[in-house]
Amino acid sequence: MSNITANPPVDSINGAWLFNGTIIYGTNGFRLISPPGLYTFDPKTNISKPLLNNYRGLRFATPDDLVVDHRGNILFTDAPFGYVCHLPNITDPRLAILFHTRQRCHRESGYSTPRMAF
């Protein structure tokens, strides 16, 4: 086992999935350099890139629990931390979000996250 450094740096990873040789991960951001969202990491080049950083204009708090299907579509949740702290313009954590990678669009999946009651 060894440490590697992504370019740009990766911090606060909450969930990840290996898909076709690329790691797709959720993060609550890297200090003020990168916003919370979904990112990709190429282990061959150590390059990380943003994939998705908002949902219909609302920023994420902590994308997590992601799963990638055989087509590359990503289903994930957004943790309630920002919502509970009343941060402005934050996603509703009761939603599970489905991101269609080929169409580059997202929508509510029809599922809800059962871990919080409001």
C-alpha positions in Angstrom: 0.0 0.0 0.0 1.2 3.5 -0.8 0.0 7.0 -0.7 -0.8 8.8 -4.0 -1.6 12.4 -4.7 -4.2 13.3 -7.2 -3.9 16.3 -9.5 -5.7 18.4 -8.4 -5.8 17.1 -4.8 -8.6 14.9 -3.6 -10.0 15.4 -0.1 -12.9 14.2 2.1 -14.0 11.2 -0.1 -17.4 9.8 1.1 -18.1 7.0 -1.4 -16.5 5.7 -4.5 -17.1 3.2 -7.3 -14.6 1.7 -9.8 -16.1 1.8 -13.3 -14.2 0.9 -16.5 -10.8 1.7 -14.9 -11.9 5.1 -13.5 -12.8 5.8 -9.9 -16.0 7.9 -9.5 -16.3 9.4 -6.0 -18.3 11.8 -4.0 -16.7 14.5 -1.9 -17.8 17.4 0.3 -15.1 19.5 -1.4 -11.5 20.4 -1.0 -11.3 23.5 1.2 -12.3 26.4 -1.0 -10.6 25.0 -4.1 -13.3 22.6 -5.4 -17.0 22.4 -4.6 -18.8 19.3 -3.2 -19.8 16.9 -6.0 -19.0 13.9 -8.0 -15.5 13.6 -9.4 -13.5 11.1 -11.4 -10.0 9.9 -10.7 -7.8 8.0 -13.3 -5.4 5.8 -11.3 -3.1 5.5 -14.3 -2.4 9.3 -14.5 -3.5 10.4 -11.0 -5.7 13.1 -12.6 -9.0 14.0 -10.9 -11.8 15.9 -12.7 -15.2 17.2 -11.7 -18.1 15.3 -13.1 -21.2 16.9 -11.4 -21.3 19.7 -8.8 -24.9 20.7 -8.6 -28.5 19.5 -8.9 -30.7 21.9 -10.8 -28.6 24.8 -9.6 -28.6 23.7 -6.0 -25.2 22.8 -4.5 -24.5 19.5 -2.9 -23.5 19.1 0.7 -21.8 15.6 0.8 -22.6 13.3 -2.1 -22.3 9.7 -0.9 -23.6 6.1 -1.3 -23.0 6.1 -5.0 -23.6 3.1 -7.2 -22.8 3.0 -11.0 -24.8 0.7 -13.3 -23.4 -1.2 -16.3 -24.2 1.9 -18.6 -22.3 4.3 -16.3 -25.4 5.9 -14.8 -24.8 7.0 -11.2 -27.3 6.7 -8.4 -26.3 8.6 -5.2 -27.6 10.4 -2.1 -26.6 13.7 -0.7 -26.0 13.7 3.1 -28.1 16.1 5.2 -25.4 18.1 6.8 -25.8 21.3 4.8 -29.6 21.0 4.9 -29.7 20.5 8.7 -27.3 23.5 9.1 -29.6 25.6 7.0 -27.0 26.4 4.4 -28.5 28.3 1.4 -29.2 26.7 -2.0 -28.5 23.2 -0.9 -30.2 20.0 -2.2 -32.9 18.2 -0.3 -31.3 15.2 1.4 -34.4 13.1 1.1 -33.8 12.6 -2.6 -31.8 10.0 -4.2 -30.4 11.4 -7.5 -29.8 9.6 -10.7 -27.2 11.1 -13.1 -27.4 9.8 -16.7 -23.8 10.1 -17.8 -24.4 9.7 -21.5 -27.2 12.3 -21.6 -25.4 14.5 -19.1 -28.6 15.1 -17.2 -29.9 14.2 -13.7 -33.3 13.7 -12.1 -34.8 12.4 -8.9 -34.6 8.7 -9.0 -38.0 8.0 -7.5 -36.3 6.6 -4.4 -36.0 8.5 -1.2 -33.3 8.3 1.5 -34.9 6.8 4.6 -32.3 8.0 7.1 -33.9 11.3 8.0 -37.3 12.5 9.1 -38.2 16.1 8.8 
